[in-house]
Amino acid sequence: MTHNRTINTRVEHSSKVNHIKSPKNFTQKNVDLAETPLFFPEGYEKIFLAIYFITLPYIAGLLFLFFYVAEGHPELFLSLNEESSFMLTWAIGYEIIAGLILLWIMKMAFGFANESRKPGVKEFRRP
């Protein structure tokens, strides 16, 4: 019986937390870096942010060059990689990641606008 009570209190608590009144504007939403999908160890956030800023675009640029430009042929990719510099590969990857992030932001903004247009959000309850 106590097990059911703890589950019910957890469900009630989580439903109260999820139904906090959200802001009317997408730009007024709070940003919490703790909810980011990247790994930021406590105290080393700036160092890891710099590492991610350098490595993620470079890896994206390498993947673009390998799969799109070289069409998956290792010989062609190695010949391209000898001629291209680190900065060129990094810039290609940066543009790819920036475009994906902009698309993701637009998707979130449209979802937020669609959610805020609804007249009332009903709580989910099991029958």
A tleap script that builds the chain and sets N, CA, C and O, in Angstrom:
source leaprc.protein.ff14SB
mol = sequence {
  NMET THR HIE ASN ARG THR ILE ASN THR ARG
  VAL GLU HIE SER SER LYS VAL ASN HIE ILE
  LYS SER PRO LYS ASN PHE THR GLN LYS ASN
  VAL ASP LEU ALA GLU THR PRO LEU PHE PHE
  PRO GLU GLY TYR GLU LYS ILE PHE LEU ALA
  ILE TYR PHE ILE THR LEU PRO TYR ILE ALA
  GLY LEU LEU PHE LEU PHE PHE TYR VAL ALA
  GLU GLY HIE PRO GLU LEU PHE LEU SER LEU
  ASN GLU GLU SER SER PHE MET LEU THR TRP
  ALA ILE GLY TYR GLU ILE ILE ALA GLY LEU
  ILE LEU LEU TRP ILE MET LYS MET ALA PHE
  GLY PHE ALA ASN GLU SER ARG LYS PRO GLY
  VAL LYS GLU PHE ARG ARG CPRO
}
set mol.1.N position { 0.815 -1.186 0.000 }
set mol.1.CA position { 0.000 0.000 0.000 }
set mol.1.C position { 0.862 1.255 0.000 }
set mol.1.O position { 0.531 2.239 -0.662 }
set mol.2.N position { 1.969 1.224 0.743 }
set mol.2.CA position { 2.847 2.401 0.770 }
set mol.2.C position { 3.522 2.590 -0.571 }
set mol.2.O position { 3.832 3.715 -0.966 }
set mol.3.N position { 3.751 1.487 -1.276 }
set mol.3.CA position { 4.368 1.589 -2.596 }
set mol.3.C position { 3.459 2.371 -3.546 }
set mol.3.O position { 3.935 3.215 -4.305 }
set mol.4.N position { 2.157 2.094 -3.507 }
set mol.4.CA position { 1.208 2.816 -4.371 }
set mol.4.C position { 1.148 4.294 -4.001 }
set mol.4.O position { 1.016 5.150 -4.875 }
set mol.5.N position { 1.244 4.590 -2.719 }
set mol.5.CA position { 1.210 5.984 -2.297 }
set mol.5.C position { 2.429 6.744 -2.816 }
set mol.5.O position { 2.312 7.885 -3.264 }
set mol.6.N position { 3.604 6.103 -2.752 }
set mol.6.CA position { 4.809 6.788 -3.239 }
set mol.6.C position { 4.732 7.012 -4.739 }
set mol.6.O position { 5.163 8.050 -5.240 }
set mol.7.N position { 4.183 6.036 -5.459 }
set mol.7.CA position { 4.043 6.204 -6.907 }
set mol.7.C position { 3.062 7.333 -7.193 }
set mol.7.O position { 3.317 8.170 -8.059 }
set mol.8.N position { 1.933 7.365 -6.468 }
set mol.8.CA position { 0.944 8.421 -6.682 }
set mol.8.C position { 1.524 9.794 -6.364 }
set mol.8.O position { 1.265 10.755 -7.089 }
set mol.9.N position { 2.306 9.899 -5.292 }
set mol.9.CA position { 2.887 11.200 -4.963 }
set mol.9.C position { 3.912 11.607 -6.001 }
set mol.9.O position { 4.044 12.789 -6.318 }
set mol.10.N position { 4.638 10.637 -6.532 }
set mol.10.CA position { 5.605 10.960 -7.591 }
set mol.10.C position { 4.892 11.459 -8.835 }
set mol.10.O position { 5.322 12.431 -9.455 }
set mol.11.N position { 3.793 10.791 -9.203 }
set mol.11.CA position { 3.047 11.187 -10.392 }
set mol.11.C position { 2.446 12.570 -10.181 }
set mol.11.O position { 2.502 13.415 -11.074 }
set mol.12.N position { 1.864 12.807 -8.989 }
set mol.12.CA position { 1.283 14.115 -8.710 }
set mol.12.C position { 2.350 15.202 -8.730 }
set mol.12.O position { 2.122 16.290 -9.259 }
set mol.13.N position { 3.528 14.906 -8.147 }
set mol.13.CA position { 4.612 15.890 -8.118 }
set mol.13.C position { 5.108 16.184 -9.526 }
set mol.13.O position { 5.316 17.343 -9.884 }
set mol.14.N position { 5.303 15.113 -10.343 }
set mol.14.CA position { 5.801 15.344 -11.702 }
set mol.14.C position { 4.773 16.087 -12.542 }
set mol.14.O position { 5.149 16.892 -13.394 }
set mol.15.N position { 3.470 15.834 -12.322 }
set mol.15.CA position { 2.473 16.553 -13.107 }
set mol.15.C position { 2.432 18.021 -12.709 }
set mol.15.O position { 2.165 18.881 -13.547 }
set mol.16.N position { 2.694 18.318 -11.432 }
set mol.16.CA position { 2.740 19.713 -11.008 }
set mol.16.C position { 3.944 20.424 -11.602 }
set mol.16.O position { 3.851 21.592 -11.981 }
set mol.17.N position { 5.071 19.732 -11.685 }
set mol.17.CA position { 6.291 20.334 -12.223 }
set mol.17.C position { 6.140 20.586 -13.717 }
set mol.17.O position { 6.584 21.622 -14.212 }
set mol.18.N position { 5.525 19.661 -14.442 }
set mol.18.CA position { 5.408 19.784 -15.894 }
set mol.18.C position { 4.400 20.837 -16.320 }
set mol.18.O position { 4.468 21.326 -17.447 }
set mol.19.N position { 3.463 21.201 -15.446 }
set mol.19.CA position { 2.421 22.137 -15.828 }
set mol.19.C position { 2.645 23.529 -15.264 }
set mol.19.O position { 1.694 24.265 -14.999 }
set mol.20.N position { 3.916 23.883 -15.084 }
set mol.20.CA position { 4.227 25.247 -14.684 }
set mol.20.C position { 3.905 26.154 -15.859 }
set mol.20.O position { 4.149 25.795 -17.011 }
set mol.21.N position { 3.366 27.310 -15.574 }
set mol.21.CA position { 2.946 28.225 -16.643 }
set mol.21.C position { 4.162 28.626 -17.472 }
set mol.21.O position { 5.127 29.181 -16.947 }
set mol.22.N position { 4.106 28.340 -18.774 }
set mol.22.CA position { 5.226 28.657 -19.657 }
set mol.22.C position { 5.109 30.095 -20.136 }
set mol.22.O position { 4.006 30.638 -20.192 }
set mol.23.N position { 6.239 30.725 -20.486 }
set mol.23.CA position { 6.195 32.108 -20.960 }
set mol.23.C position { 5.459 32.204 -22.294 }
set mol.23.O position { 5.346 31.226 -23.033 }
set mol.24.N position { 4.968 33.393 -22.581 }
set mol.24.CA position { 4.194 33.614 -23.802 }
set mol.24.C position { 5.083 33.718 -25.038 }
set mol.24.O position { 4.625 33.439 -26.146 }
set mol.25.N position { 6.333 34.111 -24.869 }
set mol.25.CA position { 7.252 34.315 -25.981 }
set mol.25.C position { 8.331 33.243 -25.982 }
set mol.25.O position { 8.797 32.820 -24.924 }
set mol.26.N position { 8.727 32.803 -27.181 }
set mol.26.CA position { 9.803 31.813 -27.290 }
set mol.26.C position { 11.121 32.384 -26.791 }
set mol.26.O position { 11.939 31.660 -26.225 }
set mol.27.N position { 11.330 33.679 -26.997 }
set mol.27.CA position { 12.594 34.297 -26.591 }
set mol.27.C position { 12.673 34.526 -25.092 }
set mol.27.O position { 13.745 34.852 -24.581 }
set mol.28.N position { 11.563 34.363 -24.369 }
set mol.28.CA position { 11.575 34.557 -22.927 }
set mol.28.C position { 11.803 33.258 -22.158 }
set mol.28.O position { 11.822 33.271 -20.927 }
set mol.29.N position { 11.973 32.146 -22.855 }
set mol.29.CA position { 12.204 30.875 -22.180 }
set mol.29.C position { 13.582 30.883 -21.523 }
set mol.29.O position { 14.534 31.454 -22.056 }
set mol.30.N position { 13.675 30.247 -20.370 }
set mol.30.CA position { 14.957 30.142 -19.672 }
set mol.30.C position { 15.827 29.088 -20.337 }
set mol.30.O position { 15.335 28.053 -20.786 }
set mol.31.N position { 17.119 29.361 -20.394 }
set mol.31.CA position { 18.083 28.427 -20.959 }
set mol.31.C position { 18.887 27.839 -19.809 }
set mol.31.O position { 19.462 28.568 -19.000 }
set mol.32.N position { 18.920 26.521 -19.748 }
set mol.32.CA position { 19.652 25.839 -18.690 }
set mol.32.C position { 20.713 24.957 -19.331 }
set mol.32.O position { 20.382 24.004 -20.036 }
set mol.33.N position { 21.994 25.266 -19.091 }
set mol.33.CA position { 23.076 24.484 -19.688 }
set mol.33.C position { 23.161 23.084 -19.102 }
set mol.33.O position { 23.796 22.210 -19.691 }
set mol.34.N position { 22.533 22.855 -17.953 }
set mol.34.CA position { 22.534 21.518 -17.366 }
set mol.34.C position { 21.709 20.545 -18.197 }
set mol.34.O position { 21.897 19.333 -18.093 }
set mol.35.N position { 20.796 21.061 -19.021 }
set mol.35.CA position { 19.951 20.211 -19.850 }
set mol.35.C position { 20.516 19.998 -21.246 }
set mol.35.O position { 19.846 19.405 -22.091 }
set mol.36.N position { 21.732 20.468 -21.508 }
set mol.36.CA position { 22.323 20.303 -22.830 }
set mol.36.C position { 22.758 18.866 -23.030 }
set mol.36.O position { 23.129 18.195 -22.067 }
set mol.37.N position { 22.719 18.374 -24.274 }
set mol.37.CA position { 23.111 16.987 -24.505 }
set mol.37.C position { 24.623 16.767 -24.441 }
set mol.37.O position { 25.066 15.621 -24.369 }
set mol.38.N position { 25.422 17.828 -24.466 }
set mol.38.CA position { 26.866 17.665 -24.402 }
set mol.38.C position { 27.314 17.491 -22.958 }
set mol.38.O position { 26.612 17.886 -22.027 }
set mol.39.N position { 28.466 16.910 -22.785 }
set mol.39.CA position { 28.981 16.610 -21.458 }
set mol.39.C position { 29.849 17.764 -20.971 }
set mol.39.O position { 30.926 18.008 -21.516 }
set mol.40.N position { 29.383 18.472 -19.950 }
set mol.40.CA position { 30.120 19.562 -19.334 }
set mol.40.C position { 30.407 19.217 -17.879 }
set mol.40.O position { 29.530 19.400 -17.034 }
set mol.41.N position { 31.608 18.721 -17.550 }
set mol.41.CA position { 31.899 18.438 -16.143 }
set mol.41.C position { 31.941 19.728 -15.328 }
set mol.41.O position { 32.369 20.775 -15.815 }
set mol.42.N position { 31.498 19.632 -14.102 }
set mol.42.CA position { 31.407 20.808 -13.256 }
set mol.42.C position { 32.795 21.393 -12.996 }
set mol.42.O position { 33.705 20.684 -12.567 }
set mol.43.N position { 32.947 22.676 -13.256 }
set mol.43.CA position { 34.209 23.365 -13.064 }
set mol.43.C position { 35.059 23.454 -14.321 }
set mol.43.O position { 35.968 24.282 -14.393 }
set mol.44.N position { 34.781 22.618 -15.309 }
set mol.44.CA position { 35.559 22.597 -16.548 }
set mol.44.C position { 34.700 22.950 -17.762 }
set mol.44.O position { 35.002 22.530 -18.879 }
set mol.45.N position { 33.648 23.710 -17.549 }
set mol.45.CA position { 32.712 24.004 -18.625 }
set mol.45.C position { 33.369 24.750 -19.782 }
set mol.45.O position { 33.138 24.415 -20.944 }
set mol.46.N position { 34.175 25.746 -19.479 }
set mol.46.CA position { 34.788 26.555 -20.535 }
set mol.46.C position { 35.812 25.763 -21.334 }
set mol.46.O position { 35.915 25.932 -22.549 }
set mol.47.N position { 36.560 24.910 -20.670 }
set mol.47.CA position { 37.557 24.095 -21.367 }
set mol.47.C position { 36.864 23.128 -22.327 }
set mol.47.O position { 37.263 22.998 -23.485 }
set mol.48.N position { 35.828 22.455 -21.838 }
set mol.48.CA position { 35.124 21.505 -22.688 }
set mol.48.C position { 34.351 22.205 -23.804 }
set mol.48.O position { 34.204 21.654 -24.895 }
set mol.49.N position { 33.862 23.399 -23.542 }
set mol.49.CA position { 33.195 24.157 -24.594 }
set mol.49.C position { 34.181 24.488 -25.714 }
set mol.49.O position { 33.828 24.417 -26.892 }
set mol.50.N position { 35.405 24.846 -25.356 }
set mol.50.CA position { 36.437 25.119 -26.362 }
set mol.50.C position { 36.806 23.845 -27.132 }
set mol.50.O position { 36.999 23.884 -28.347 }
set mol.51.N position { 36.901 22.721 -26.419 }
set mol.51.CA position { 37.213 21.452 -27.085 }
set mol.51.C position { 36.106 21.086 -28.065 }
set mol.51.O position { 36.384 20.686 -29.196 }
set mol.52.N position { 34.844 21.221 -27.635 }
set mol.52.CA position { 33.721 20.929 -28.525 }
set mol.52.C position { 33.699 21.889 -29.710 }
set mol.52.O position { 33.387 21.482 -30.829 }
set mol.53.N position { 34.027 23.151 -29.476 }
set mol.53.CA position { 34.016 24.151 -30.540 }
set mol.53.C position { 35.051 23.827 -31.620 }
set mol.53.O position { 34.846 24.151 -32.789 }
set mol.54.N position { 36.135 23.205 -31.244 }
set mol.54.CA position { 37.179 22.863 -32.215 }
set mol.54.C position { 36.915 21.507 -32.863 }
set mol.54.O position { 37.009 21.377 -34.083 }
set mol.55.N position { 36.586 20.492 -32.056 }
set mol.55.CA position { 36.510 19.134 -32.592 }
set mol.55.C position { 35.219 18.809 -33.336 }
set mol.55.O position { 35.265 18.145 -34.371 }
set mol.56.N position { 34.071 19.259 -32.837 }
set mol.56.CA position { 32.817 18.873 -33.490 }
set mol.56.C position { 32.694 19.390 -34.922 }
set mol.56.O position { 32.312 18.615 -35.799 }
set mol.57.N position { 32.997 20.663 -35.203 }
set mol.57.CA position { 32.940 21.091 -36.611 }
set mol.57.C position { 33.975 20.387 -37.494 }
set mol.57.O position { 33.705 20.112 -38.663 }
set mol.58.N position { 35.153 20.097 -36.946 }
set mol.58.CA position { 36.169 19.412 -37.740 }
set mol.58.C position { 35.711 18.001 -38.110 }
set mol.58.O position { 35.886 17.564 -39.248 }
set mol.59.N position { 35.130 17.299 -37.153 }
set mol.59.CA position { 34.636 15.946 -37.431 }
set mol.59.C position { 33.485 16.002 -38.431 }
set mol.59.O position { 33.406 15.163 -39.328 }
set mol.60.N position { 32.588 16.985 -38.287 }
set mol.60.CA position { 31.492 17.129 -39.251 }
set mol.60.C position { 32.035 17.440 -40.642 }
set mol.60.O position { 31.516 16.928 -41.634 }
set mol.61.N position { 33.069 18.271 -40.728 }
set mol.61.CA position { 33.685 18.578 -42.018 }
set mol.61.C position { 34.343 17.363 -42.646 }
set mol.61.O position { 34.237 17.148 -43.854 }
set mol.62.N position { 35.026 16.563 -41.825 }
set mol.62.CA position { 35.636 15.332 -42.337 }
set mol.62.C position { 34.576 14.362 -42.852 }
set mol.62.O position { 34.745 13.761 -43.913 }
set mol.63.N position { 33.494 14.211 -42.111 }
set mol.63.CA position { 32.419 13.317 -42.547 }
set mol.63.C position { 31.783 13.805 -43.846 }
set mol.63.O position { 31.472 13.003 -44.726 }
set mol.64.N position { 31.588 15.129 -43.968 }
set mol.64.CA position { 31.040 15.690 -45.210 }
set mol.64.C position { 31.986 15.428 -46.375 }
set mol.64.O position { 31.549 15.016 -47.450 }
set mol.65.N position { 33.269 15.662 -46.169 }
set mol.65.CA position { 34.230 15.428 -47.247 }
set mol.65.C position { 34.289 13.954 -47.628 }
set mol.65.O position { 34.410 13.625 -48.808 }
set mol.66.N position { 34.205 13.066 -46.647 }
set mol.66.CA position { 34.307 11.641 -46.947 }
set mol.66.C position { 33.063 11.125 -47.655 }
set mol.66.O position { 33.168 10.456 -48.683 }
set mol.67.N position { 31.886 11.430 -47.115 }
set mol.67.CA position { 30.672 10.833 -47.668 }
set mol.67.C position { 30.093 11.585 -48.858 }
set mol.67.O position { 29.529 10.961 -49.756 }
set mol.68.N position { 30.216 12.901 -48.888 }
set mol.68.CA position { 29.584 13.656 -49.969 }
set mol.68.C position { 30.562 13.969 -51.104 }
set mol.68.O position { 30.261 13.729 -52.273 }
set mol.69.N position { 31.712 14.497 -50.757 }
set mol.69.CA position { 32.660 14.894 -51.804 }
set mol.69.C position { 33.398 13.676 -52.352 }
set mol.69.O position { 33.467 13.501 -53.569 }
set mol.70.N position { 33.954 12.828 -51.479 }
set mol.70.CA position { 34.720 11.669 -51.932 }
set mol.70.C position { 33.831 10.464 -52.213 }
set mol.70.O position { 34.321 9.434 -52.676 }
set mol.71.N position { 32.532 10.574 -51.941 }
set mol.71.CA position { 31.560 9.518 -52.194 }
set mol.71.C position { 31.930 8.199 -51.525 }
set mol.71.O position { 31.622 7.130 -52.051 }
set mol.72.N position { 32.586 8.267 -50.373 }
set mol.72.CA position { 32.913 7.080 -49.600 }
set mol.72.C position { 34.137 6.320 -50.064 }
set mol.72.O position { 34.404 5.231 -49.556 }
set mol.73.N position { 34.892 6.855 -51.011 }
set mol.73.CA position { 36.116 6.186 -51.490 }
set mol.73.C position { 37.304 6.663 -50.654 }
set mol.73.O position { 37.631 7.849 -50.673 }
set mol.74.N position { 37.950 5.757 -49.924 }
set mol.74.CA position { 39.062 6.173 -49.048 }
set mol.74.C position { 40.236 6.791 -49.803 }
set mol.74.O position { 40.869 7.720 -49.302 }
set mol.75.N position { 40.537 6.286 -51.009 }
set mol.75.CA position { 41.675 6.826 -51.759 }
set mol.75.C position { 41.425 8.286 -52.145 }
set mol.75.O position { 42.306 9.133 -51.999 }
set mol.76.N position { 40.244 8.564 -52.626 }
set mol.76.CA position { 39.900 9.924 -53.010 }
set mol.76.C position { 39.859 10.844 -51.790 }
set mol.76.O position { 40.290 11.995 -51.855 }
set mol.77.N position { 39.337 10.324 -50.681 }
set mol.77.CA position { 39.284 11.117 -49.452 }
set mol.77.C position { 40.685 11.456 -48.962 }
set mol.77.O position { 40.933 12.590 -48.552 }
set mol.78.N position { 41.602 10.499 -48.995 }
set mol.78.CA position { 42.972 10.769 -48.529 }
set mol.78.C position { 43.668 11.778 -49.429 }
set mol.78.O position { 44.455 12.592 -48.946 }
set mol.79.N position { 43.393 11.738 -50.724 }
set mol.79.CA position { 43.996 12.742 -51.602 }
set mol.79.C position { 43.381 14.126 -51.347 }
set mol.79.O position { 44.085 15.133 -51.424 }
set mol.80.N position { 42.094 14.184 -51.048 }
set mol.80.CA position { 41.461 15.458 -50.685 }
set mol.80.C position { 41.998 15.972 -49.356 }
set mol.80.O position { 42.244 17.168 -49.196 }
set mol.81.N position { 42.177 15.069 -48.414 }
set mol.81.CA position { 42.616 15.453 -47.079 }
set mol.81.C position { 44.049 15.993 -47.078 }
set mol.81.O position { 44.399 16.820 -46.236 }
set mol.82.N position { 44.880 15.526 -48.022 }
set mol.82.CA position { 46.251 16.033 -48.112 }
set mol.82.C position { 46.266 17.476 -48.602 }
set mol.82.O position { 47.104 18.271 -48.178 }
set mol.83.N position { 45.338 17.812 -49.495 }
set mol.83.CA position { 45.325 19.140 -50.090 }
set mol.83.C position { 44.556 20.167 -49.269 }
set mol.83.O position { 44.846 21.360 -49.362 }
set mol.84.N position { 43.589 19.740 -48.473 }
set mol.84.CA position { 42.784 20.699 -47.712 }
set mol.84.C position { 43.412 20.946 -46.342 }
set mol.84.O position { 44.020 20.054 -45.751 }
set mol.85.N position { 43.255 22.147 -45.861 }
set mol.85.CA position { 43.829 22.501 -44.571 }
set mol.85.C position { 42.832 22.217 -43.449 }
set mol.85.O position { 41.661 21.924 -43.691 }
set mol.86.N position { 43.326 22.312 -42.228 }
set mol.86.CA position { 42.488 22.119 -41.049 }
set mol.86.C position { 41.380 23.159 -41.015 }
set mol.86.O position { 40.231 22.829 -40.722 }
set mol.87.N position { 41.708 24.412 -41.312 }
set mol.87.CA position { 40.726 25.494 -41.233 }
set mol.87.C position { 39.619 25.334 -42.275 }
set mol.87.O position { 38.461 25.638 -41.990 }
set mol.88.N position { 39.953 24.864 -43.466 }
set mol.88.CA position { 38.943 24.661 -44.500 }
set mol.88.C position { 37.972 23.560 -44.077 }
set mol.88.O position { 36.758 23.716 -44.208 }
set mol.89.N position { 38.502 22.457 -43.575 }
set mol.89.CA position { 37.652 21.358 -43.112 }
set mol.89.C position { 36.803 21.804 -41.934 }
set mol.89.O position { 35.621 21.467 -41.857 }
set mol.90.N position { 37.396 22.561 -41.015 }
set mol.90.CA position { 36.675 23.064 -39.843 }
set mol.90.C position { 35.553 24.009 -40.280 }
set mol.90.O position { 34.447 23.941 -39.744 }
set mol.91.N position { 35.826 24.890 -41.248 }
set mol.91.CA position { 34.822 25.847 -41.713 }
set mol.91.C position { 33.646 25.142 -42.381 }
set mol.91.O position { 32.498 25.550 -42.207 }
set mol.92.N position { 33.923 24.094 -43.141 }
set mol.92.CA position { 32.843 23.318 -43.758 }
set mol.92.C position { 31.966 22.696 -42.680 }
set mol.92.O position { 30.740 22.774 -42.750 }
set mol.93.N position { 32.591 22.083 -41.690 }
set mol.93.CA position { 31.841 21.472 -40.600 }
set mol.93.C position { 31.086 22.490 -39.769 }
set mol.93.O position { 29.977 22.220 -39.310 }
set mol.94.N position { 31.682 23.670 -39.571 }
set mol.94.CA position { 31.021 24.727 -38.810 }
set mol.94.C position { 29.741 25.166 -39.498 }
set mol.94.O position { 28.713 25.358 -38.849 }
set mol.95.N position { 29.805 25.325 -40.821 }
set mol.95.CA position { 28.620 25.731 -41.568 }
set mol.95.C position { 27.534 24.659 -41.526 }
set mol.95.O position { 26.348 24.981 -41.445 }
set mol.96.N position { 27.924 23.412 -41.580 }
set mol.96.CA position { 26.947 22.319 -41.512 }
set mol.96.C position { 26.266 22.311 -40.141 }
set mol.96.O position { 25.041 22.229 -40.057 }
set mol.97.N position { 27.050 22.394 -39.080 }
set mol.97.CA position { 26.491 22.388 -37.726 }
set mol.97.C position { 25.637 23.635 -37.491 }
set mol.97.O position { 24.570 23.548 -36.881 }
set mol.98.N position { 26.093 24.779 -37.964 }
set mol.98.CA position { 25.313 26.015 -37.790 }
set mol.98.C position { 23.962 25.907 -38.504 }
set mol.98.O position { 22.941 26.328 -37.961 }
set mol.99.N position { 23.952 25.353 -39.701 }
set mol.99.CA position { 22.693 25.170 -40.424 }
set mol.99.C position { 21.753 24.220 -39.699 }
set mol.99.O position { 20.550 24.472 -39.622 }
set mol.100.N position { 22.297 23.125 -39.165 }
set mol.100.CA position { 21.465 22.183 -38.420 }
set mol.100.C position { 20.909 22.806 -37.148 }
set mol.100.O position { 19.757 22.561 -36.792 }
set mol.101.N position { 21.711 23.603 -36.463 }
set mol.101.CA position { 21.245 24.260 -35.242 }
set mol.101.C position { 20.159 25.280 -35.568 }
set mol.101.O position { 19.177 25.386 -34.834 }
set mol.102.N position { 20.319 26.031 -36.658 }
set mol.102.CA position { 19.279 26.982 -37.056 }
set mol.102.C position { 17.966 26.278 -37.398 }
set mol.102.O position { 16.890 26.760 -37.043 }
set mol.103.N position { 18.054 25.143 -38.086 }
set mol.103.CA position { 16.845 24.374 -38.381 }
set mol.103.C position { 16.196 23.863 -37.102 }
set mol.103.O position { 14.971 23.872 -36.985 }
set mol.104.N position { 16.995 23.420 -36.149 }
set mol.104.CA position { 16.483 22.922 -34.876 }
set mol.104.C position { 15.807 24.053 -34.088 }
set mol.104.O position { 14.757 23.845 -33.480 }
set mol.105.N position { 16.409 25.244 -34.099 }
set mol.105.CA position { 15.815 26.391 -33.403 }
set mol.105.C position { 14.482 26.759 -34.041 }
set mol.105.O position { 13.518 27.048 -33.334 }
set mol.106.N position { 14.417 26.752 -35.373 }
set mol.106.CA position { 13.150 27.056 -36.039 }
set mol.106.C position { 12.087 26.010 -35.710 }
set mol.106.O position { 10.923 26.351 -35.502 }
set mol.107.N position { 12.484 24.735 -35.662 }
set mol.107.CA position { 11.543 23.674 -35.306 }
set mol.107.C position { 11.007 23.886 -33.892 }
set mol.107.O position { 9.808 23.737 -33.657 }
set mol.108.N position { 11.887 24.232 -32.949 }
set mol.108.CA position { 11.443 24.478 -31.577 }
set mol.108.C position { 10.539 25.695 -31.508 }
set mol.108.O position { 9.550 25.679 -30.774 }
set mol.109.N position { 10.848 26.746 -32.249 }
set mol.109.CA position { 10.026 27.955 -32.229 }
set mol.109.C position { 8.641 27.681 -32.800 }
set mol.109.O position { 7.647 28.154 -32.250 }
set mol.110.N position { 8.556 26.922 -33.899 }
set mol.110.CA position { 7.250 26.587 -34.461 }
set mol.110.C position { 6.458 25.701 -33.500 }
set mol.110.O position { 5.248 25.873 -33.352 }
set mol.111.N position { 7.128 24.766 -32.854 }
set mol.111.CA position { 6.450 23.923 -31.870 }
set mol.111.C position { 5.963 24.730 -30.685 }
set mol.111.O position { 4.871 24.485 -30.171 }
set mol.112.N position { 6.755 25.682 -30.248 }
set mol.112.CA position { 6.356 26.539 -29.137 }
set mol.112.C position { 5.171 27.415 -29.531 }
set mol.112.O position { 4.246 27.599 -28.740 }
set mol.113.N position { 5.195 27.954 -30.745 }
set mol.113.CA position { 4.087 28.786 -31.211 }
set mol.113.C position { 2.815 27.961 -31.349 }
set mol.113.O position { 1.729 28.430 -31.010 }
set mol.114.N position { 2.944 26.750 -31.839 }
set mol.114.CA position { 1.784 25.875 -31.983 }
set mol.114.C position { 1.226 25.504 -30.613 }
set mol.114.O position { 0.009 25.441 -30.439 }
set mol.115.N position { 2.088 25.261 -29.655 }
set mol.115.CA position { 1.657 24.898 -28.306 }
set mol.115.C position { 0.991 26.074 -27.600 }
set mol.115.O position { 0.022 25.877 -26.867 }
set mol.116.N position { 1.487 27.288 -27.805 }
set mol.116.CA position { 0.920 28.452 -27.130 }
set mol.116.C position { -0.400 28.895 -27.752 }
set mol.116.O position { -1.154 29.635 -27.121 }
set mol.117.N position { -0.697 28.452 -28.989 }
set mol.117.CA position { -1.969 28.791 -29.626 }
set mol.117.C position { -3.123 27.955 -29.107 }
set mol.117.O position { -4.282 28.346 -29.245 }
set mol.118.N position { -2.823 26.807 -28.511 }
set mol.118.CA position { -3.881 25.933 -28.009 }
set mol.118.C position { -4.617 26.629 -26.873 }
set mol.118.O position { -3.995 27.297 -26.046 }
set mol.119.N position { -5.950 26.477 -26.826 }
set mol.119.CA position { -6.718 27.198 -25.805 }
set mol.119.C position { -6.421 26.750 -24.384 }
set mol.119.O position { -6.322 27.592 -23.491 }
set mol.120.N position { -6.280 25.504 -24.154 }
set mol.120.CA position { -6.001 25.026 -22.802 }
set mol.120.C position { -5.374 23.656 -22.847 }
set mol.120.O position { -5.789 22.807 -23.637 }
set mol.121.N position { -4.402 23.432 -22.029 }
set mol.121.CA position { -3.743 22.144 -21.991 }
set mol.121.C position { -4.404 21.319 -20.889 }
set mol.121.O position { -4.446 21.727 -19.729 }
set mol.122.N position { -4.913 20.166 -21.270 }
set mol.122.CA position { -5.553 19.297 -20.296 }
set mol.122.C position { -4.510 18.376 -19.688 }
set mol.122.O position { -3.600 17.902 -20.369 }
set mol.123.N position { -4.659 18.134 -18.405 }
set mol.123.CA position { -3.733 17.226 -17.729 }
set mol.123.C position { -4.054 15.798 -18.159 }
set mol.123.O position { -5.214 15.433 -18.350 }
set mol.124.N position { -3.010 15.010 -18.303 }
set mol.124.CA position { -3.178 13.618 -18.655 }
set mol.124.C position { -3.462 12.827 -17.386 }
set mol.124.O position { -2.687 12.860 -16.430 }
set mol.125.N position { -4.575 12.124 -17.393 }
set mol.125.CA position { -4.932 11.291 -16.247 }
set mol.125.C position { -5.339 9.923 -16.759 }
set mol.125.O position { -6.005 9.781 -17.785 }
set mol.126.N position { -4.921 8.946 -16.020 }
set mol.126.CA position { -5.333 7.575 -16.358 }
set mol.126.C position { -6.734 7.329 -15.830 }
set mol.126.O position { -7.072 7.797 -14.743 }
set mol.127.N position { -7.558 6.603 -16.576 }
set mol.127.CA position { -8.916 6.338 -16.110 }
set mol.127.C position { -8.954 5.353 -14.962 }
set mol.127.O position { -10.032 5.030 -14.461 }
savepdb mol mol.pdb
quit
